[in-house]
Structure formats: structure tokens, C-alpha cells
């Protein structure tokens, strides 16, 4: 796994250099040995798009499967992920409830039952039958207690939604970590984490996460289930029909 920086370097008359960063995407390299013909052909079908995308990779080294944009509470609304508010105003607020972060999202001027949706434009890849846990830190205004619902919406391959699962919790004026655990239905392939404010109170929200297992674990910056493309696929057959394959995946 290698991060690839996209952008350019400009050098001024004084010799000082400025790096313009347009984005960072991950590159993944795999080596497969002793593949049977049907196994090698499956990888070739991914490369040629005979198996249509999007192709998702579950990275075992990064547990938080939300995108890095959603994990950082960025309201971007693009196909790469992020946070979407169904109503109200969103702005950055100073302070973060866990290490690594520096700010949070303040969600105000909203009606009852409005929602924050995490990675709704791309959703989060899951495996049928596995157990997943979602979590997020929330606080209300000082001296105010709000009612908040945290839940999952599971989606089938045809993008039809299954019945949501959720928990409803009172949230005081200090940071409170909410969690939801669910077993992925056998016919589900993606999931969406949502936060619904049952009243119209202002909320501060930070550090969302979706991880495998029953424990929420330590918050991580996300990127554990990226959409990828097959960048290269090299195939040799030292002992026919057994194959050795090198494959590079690039985050889309």
C-alpha cells in the first residue's frame, strides 16, 4: 500500500518551493502464485471490465471503512464520499473528542428529523453475514439534552434499501460516543451510516466510523474500503497451466 500524491511543485524566484496538492490516492500491489486457470481468469475479467465495477477493496490494515472525507466530517457531496446534511446549516467548530483530529462539524438551524448521511453517494462496502459497528461522537449545546438516532441502512446489489436498524439515545452537552452494531443481511453489499436529530437542537458531530466486529475501537481517519481500478495485471505461467500474477490497484 503506497500513498500517491497528485499535484505539482512551483519554485519562486527566491528558490522557495510550493507544493500544490490536488489529492492523495492509494496504490495497492499484490502478488499471486500458483493460481489455477479459473482464478487467473477472474482477475483478467476485473481488468477488462467484463465484471463491471465499481470494485471495492476491504483493506485489513485500515479498520474504518468510511472515506477519509466522511471520517473527517467534510461536507463535500462528491462521489468520493463525505457528509451530507438533509437540512440545516453546517460549519466547522474548534475541538475534537479524540486524538488526531482538530475540528468538528456544527449542525444548526435544522428541523426535527433531519439527518446527516455518511458517504451516501458511494456508501460503505460490507460482506454479507459479517458483524459491523458504527460510531460517532455527538454533543448538544451546554445545558441542553437532545434525542439522537444512529443507524444503518443496508443496500442490495440493485441499490434497493432494506429496513434500517438504529438506536435512539439522549445526548447531553458534553461529547458522547454513540454506537450501533448490526449483522449484515445475506443479500446486502453496502451500508449507509446515518445520524438523525429527533429534535431541532444544534448538535456538534465528530469522528464517525464503521468497523468490522462488535467493538467500535479507537477512531481512525478512514479509507478502509476504497473504490479501486485495476491499473496493471502481469501474468506468467512457469508451469502451465499454473500462473503467477502481479496486480496493481489504484484508488479511484
Protein Blocks (a to p, Z undefined) as FASTA:
>chain_A
ZZddeddddddfkopacdddfbdcdddddddehiafklmmmmmmmmnomaccddddddfk
bmblcdfklmnopafkpanbccddfbdcddddedifbghiabdcddehiaehiacdehkl
nopaddehiacdddddddddehiacddddddddddfkopacddddddddddfbdcddddd
ddddfkbcbdcdddddfblcdcddehiaddedjbebjadebhilccdddfbdcdddfbac
bdcdddddddZZ
